[in-house]
Amino acid sequence: MARVRDMTVALAFVAMLALSAALVAGFFGSLHPALDSFAHFRVHFSVLMALCALPLLATSFRLQAAAALLFAIASFATTSNALPLSRLWQVQAGYEAKPGDEPVYRLLQMNLRFNNPTPEQVLSLIGRTQPDVITLDEVSEMWKAKLGLLSGAYPHRILCPYPNGVFGVALLSRRPFAIGTEPHCDSRGAMAIATVDFGGTDVDVAAIHLTWPWPHNQSRQIGGLSDEIASLGETSILAGDCNAAPWSAAVRRVASLGKLTVMPSVGPTWLYRRLPDFLRFAGLPIDQVFSKGAIVIRSASTLEDTGSDHLPVLVEFSLRSDEQKPLDEHQTATALAALPGGTRS
């Protein structure tokens, strides 16, 4: 029995060290995409390392276990805004309260799944939620005909086919594209961009679908899309399946290229399709929404399963008017100086 116990302790200690190394690697994802691949599983590694460390607190490895437990908690904390339970104490932190009279628009982000067996559920969800704009991923040949059924409600659209005919993107809008602009795709069908007229305000809306992380070509693909991401206008909203967690270097890189802000996560949106839905908490939060300029995110939530391995994400947003835009440092100083007795620098 003692030998079995010693072997169990040794295995737990080795597993704890391996998980610790994986966690550390994920924090250096900006150095190489291979390291960033570990970052996407930070929640899983943190929980597993804590489970390994807890029983070791009663062994001669107690000091190492205590240090590992603290590191696991600290690592887990860096992902807290991506967990559904965080809604209990955040009270929609990161979102602004709904306005009294400003129009509120809806964006629906969906990874359709290229071979979705229940496309009618997708069409039904769109009909019930009636979003203003829809960003779609994995728009395969099958989906072209299905989306054609929505042409009456969403006449303004662009479909960007992927070379393999499976992983294309699309953007549908019930609101017109801005006069004098043309929607366009990137050269590989991974991004669709259109300037949409929201009640007289032009907003660049983009759909994006990134490939899997290293050893796949996600990092190279982001580099190839850098011009398109950087070209987004002053007021823009970008949504899609990034195949990357919100705290990863990949998502931070997309945000940096477009001078965008990543919306607080709605929690795990992807789960391996053979797993039951009650394990959704163990999935990955890889569907992201980015915005900048006059975009004000009011709320965001996942919707019911529609046959994909991703949950749809519904975002409500409004547009900040010119007089509501926050002043920059120079504007603030000028405004203060103009007041009677104002502060002058």
N, C-alpha and C positions, 0 to 999 in steps of 0.2 A: 504493500500500500504506500509506503514511504517513497518507493521508487516512482510509482505512478504519479504521486503528488509532485515530486520533484520535476518530473518530465512535463507535467501540466503547467507548473509555474514557469519552467524554462520556455515552453512554447508561448505562453502568454506574454512573457517578457520580450521575446523575439518579435512577436506580432506587434506589440506596443512600439518597439523601436522602428519596425518597418512602416507602420502607420504614421509615426512621428516624422520619419524622413519624407513620406509622401506629402504630408501637410506642409512641411517646410518648403519642399519643391514648388508647391502651388503658389506660394507667396512671391516667387521669383519668376513668374510666368512671362514678364516683360523681357526677360533675358533670352528666352528661347521658347518656341511654341510647345516643345516636348514637356517643359516644366508646367506650362499653362494647362496642359491636359489633366494634370493632377488637381488643379484648382476647382474644376467643375464638380468634383466629388468631395469638396471640403466638408460639407455637412455629414456625409456618410463616414468619412475618415475620422472626424471628430468624435462622433458617437461611438464608433467601434473602438477607438483608442481609449475613450473613457471607460468602456465596458471591460477592456483588458486591464486597465490600470486599477480599477476599484478592488478586485480581489488581491492584487499584489500589495495593497496597503497593509495587509496582514502578514507579509513575508519580509525577508531580509532586503527586498528591493523597494521598501516603503518610500525611501527618499526619491528614487527615480520615478516611482509610480505617482507620488504627489506632484512632482514637477510635470509629468506627462498629463496628469489630470487638469492642472491649471492651464497648460498649453491647449488642451482639447477644448476647455471652456472658452478660452480667449479666441481660439480659431472659430468656434461655433458662433461666438458673438458677432464676428465680422459678417455673418450671413443672416443676422436676425431679421432684417427688413424683407427678406425673401421667403419667410416662413408664414403660413397661414395663421398660426397662433399669435404672431406678433400683432395681429389686428386687435387682439383683446386689450392690449395696453398702449398701442400707438394711436388709436382713435383716428385713423386715416392720416397720420402724420405724413407730410410730404405732399398731400393734396390740399387744395384750397377749397373753402366752403362754397357751396353753390350760390350763384348770384341771385339777386332778386328779379331782375328783368333782362339780363343778358341772354341771348340765345345759347343753348347748350347743344352741341353736336355730338354725334356718336361715330366712333370708328370701331369696326369689327375686324380683328386679326384672326385668321384661321389657317392652320396647316391642314389642307383638305385630305391628305393622304392620297397618293397617286392611284391606289386601287381600292378606295373606300367602298365597302359593300353596301352602304346605305346612303347614297347621295341624296335621297329624298329628305333625310333628316337635316342635312345641311341647308337645303332650299327652304325647308319649313322653319328652321331657326332664323334665317335671314328674313323671311316673311314676317315673323313674329317680332323680331327686334327692330327691324326697319332702320338699320344704320345709315348714316349719310354717306360714308365711304367704307369700302371693304378692301383689306389687303389680304392676298391669298398666296399660299405656297403649295408646292407639289401639284401644280396645275398640269396634269398629264393630258394626253389626247382625249381620254375619256371625259374629262371635265369640260372641254370646249363646248360640246353639245349641251351639257347640263347647264352651264352658265348662260348659254344662249337663251334659256327659258326665262332669265331675269332681265333680258334686254329692254323690256318695257319699263320696268321699275328703275333699272340702272343703265340708261342709254350711253353714258359716258364711261369709256373703259379702255384699257390697254392690256393685252395678253402678251407676255414675253416668253416664248418657248425656250426650253433648255435643249442643248444639242442631243441629249439622250431621249428627248420626248417625254420625260417623266417629271423632272424637278423644276418646271417653269414657275414663274410668278405672274400675278395679275393684280390689277387695281380696278375696282368698279366704283362708280360714283353716281348718286342720284342728282348731285349738284353739277352744274356745267364746268367744264374746264375754262380757265381764264382766256379771254379773247386775245388773240395774237400769240398764244403759246401752243405747243404741240407736246403731247406725252411721248416719252421715249423709253427704250430699254437699254441696258448695258449690252455689250457685245456678246455676253455669254448667257443672257436670260436669267441672271440672278438678282436683278434689281429693275423695278419699274418706277418711273417718276412722272408725276403730272402736277400741274399747277391748277388747283381747284378754287373756284370762286365761292367763298362762303359769305353770302350776303354783301358782296362788294369788297371783301377783303381777300386778297390772293394768298393762298397757302400752298407751299410745296408739300405734296403727300407722296410718300415712297413706300414701296413694298420691297423687302429684302429676304433672301434665303441663303444663308451661309452653309457651306458643307461641313462635314464633321471635323473636329480638331485633329491635331497631329496624332498619328502619322499621316492623316489625310491633309488636304491642301487648304485648310481654312485660313491660315496666316497669309499664304500667297494670294488667295482669293480676295482677302480684305485689301491687300496691296493693290490688286488689279481694279478694285472698286473705289480706290481712294479719290480719283477725280470726280466720280459721280457723287460720292458722299459729300465731298468738299463743295460741290456745286449747288447744294441745297440752299434755297434762299434764306433771307433773314428770318422769316417765320415758316417753320417746317415741322412736320411730324413724320417719323420713320418707324415702321413696324414690321416685324417679321420673325421667322424662326431663325435665331442666330446660332443654334446648336452650341450655345455657350451660356454659362451662368452669369448673372448680372455683376458679380464681383470679379470676374475673370479679366485678364489682360486683353483678351480679344474684344470684349464688349467695351472696355475702357478705350481701346484703340479706335473703334468705330465712333464712339462719342467724341473723342478728341479730333478725329478727321473732320467731322461735321460741325464741331463746336456745339454739340448737342448735350442734353441732360437725359440720363436714363431714368425712366419712371420707376418709382418703387415697385418691386415685384409683386405679382398677384399670387406667388407661391408656385409649387410644382405644376407645370403644364404638360410635361411629357412623362409617359409611363410605358414601359415595354408592353406591347399590346397583348401578350399572352398572360400578363399578370392581372389579377382581379382589381377592380377599382378601389377597394378598401385599402389597398397599398399605395394609393396616390401620394400619400405623404412621403413616400420613399422615392418619388420621381424627381425630375430635374426641372428647375425654372428656366427654360431656355427660349421662351417666346418673349421678346423684349419690345418695348415702345420707347422711342427717343423723341424729344421735342426741343424747340428753341423759339426765341422771339416772343410773339404775342400769344403763343399757346399757353393756356392755363388748364392743367389736368384737374378735373373735378372729382372723378372716381374711376375705379377700374375693378373688374371682377372676371373670374372665369365663369363660363356657362357650361351647360350639360354636354355630355359626350355625344358626338354626332357620327361616330364610326371611325374616327381617326385615332392615332396614338397621341395626339395633342388635343388639349381642351381649347375651345375658342376663348378669346379674350376680348371683352367689351370695354371700351374706354369712352368716358364722357369728358368733353373738353369745351372750353369757350375761348373766345379771342379777346384779349385785353385791348381796350381802346387806347388811342394815343395818349389821352389825358390820364390813363391809368398806368401807363408804363413807368416802372421805377426809374428814378433819376440816377444818372451816373454821378461819379464824384464831382466832376466839373459842373454839371448842371445843378447839383445840390448846393455847391459853394456859391454859384451865381444867384440862386434863388434866395439863399440866406442873406447875401450881401444886399439884395434889393429890398429887404424888409427894413422898416424903421428900426434903427439901432442894431441892424443885422451884423452878424459876424463877418469880418473881412480877413482874408488871409494875406 
